[in-house]
Structure formats: C-alpha cells, structure tokens
Amino acid sequence: MIGGRKIRNLFKWPSLRLVADKDKCVDFLTYTKNCPVSLDVNGMVKSGRMGNSECILCGTCVDKCKKGVIKYSFSKGI
C-alpha cells in the first residue's frame, strides 16, 4: 500500500484521500480518540497534512466530526 501511494504521488494520479479545513477545527480530540489505528488525527488536521501511510481511509474521523472539518476528496493531491 505504501509503495502504491508513492507511485500514485509520483505520477500525480487522482485518488481517494482525506482533506481537512484546519480553520474550522475546534480541537475536541474526537478524531484521535476514535481512530482505529491510533493516528494523531488532531495533529494531522492542525498541520494541514492528512496523508499518512498508516491511514486505512476507514472514515471514522469523517463520521465523528460534527463540524465537517474532515472530508473525503477524489483529487491529485500534492
């Protein structure tokens, strides 16, 4: 999966990813508490970099966020 992401990013192919609007975040630690792989999702939102090789794109953080800070996007990314 990590190799696939590197190739995808190298060729800038569009894919499903998470994006966050860090200006909307009120930092309730909801994302990190509920992440099934124990990622620091709050830190990822604050930094504006949602890409993490360990993220399984399960959508728990998307579902738990009442403010709509984290969303799915089908894009080329960075």
C-alpha positions in Angstrom: 0.0 0.0 0.0 2.8 2.4 0.8 4.5 1.6 -2.5 1.3 2.2 -4.3 0.9 5.6 -2.7 4.4 6.6 -3.6 3.8 5.6 -7.3 0.5 7.4 -7.3 2.1 10.6 -5.9 5.0 10.4 -8.3 2.7 10.3 -11.3 0.1 12.6 -9.6 -2.8 10.2 -10.3 -6.1 11.2 -8.7 -7.2 9.0 -5.7 -9.4 9.0 -2.7 -7.9 10.9 0.2 -8.8 12.8 3.3 -8.7 16.6 3.3 -9.3 18.9 6.3 -10.2 22.6 6.8 -8.0 23.3 9.8 -9.6 26.8 10.3 -12.9 25.1 11.2 -11.3 22.7 13.8 -12.3 23.3 17.4 -9.9 20.6 18.7 -12.2 18.3 20.7 -9.7 15.4 20.2 -12.6 13.4 18.8 -10.7 12.3 15.8 -7.7 10.9 17.6 -9.8 9.1 20.3 -11.8 7.3 17.6 -9.1 6.4 15.1 -8.9 2.6 14.8 -5.1 2.7 14.0 -4.4 5.3 16.8 -3.1 8.0 14.5 -2.7 11.6 15.8 -5.5 12.8 13.6 -5.9 16.1 15.5 -2.2 16.8 14.8 -2.7 15.9 11.1 -5.7 18.4 10.9 -3.7 21.2 12.6 -0.7 20.7 10.3 -3.0 20.6 7.3 -1.3 17.3 6.1 -3.9 14.5 6.1 -1.7 12.0 4.2 -0.4 9.2 6.4 0.9 5.9 5.2 -0.8 4.1 8.1 -4.2 5.6 7.4 -6.7 3.0 6.1 -9.2 5.6 5.0 -11.9 4.0 7.2 -13.8 7.3 7.5 -14.2 7.2 11.3 -12.8 10.7 11.6 -15.1 11.9 8.9 -18.1 10.4 10.6 -17.2 11.6 14.1 -16.6 15.2 13.1 -19.7 17.2 13.8 -18.3 20.4 12.2 -17.4 18.8 8.9 -13.7 19.6 9.2 -12.5 16.3 7.6 -13.9 15.1 4.3 -13.2 12.7 1.5 -11.8 14.1 -1.7 -11.0 12.4 -5.0 -8.1 14.5 -6.2 -4.5 14.5 -7.3 -3.2 15.8 -4.0 0.2 17.4 -3.5 
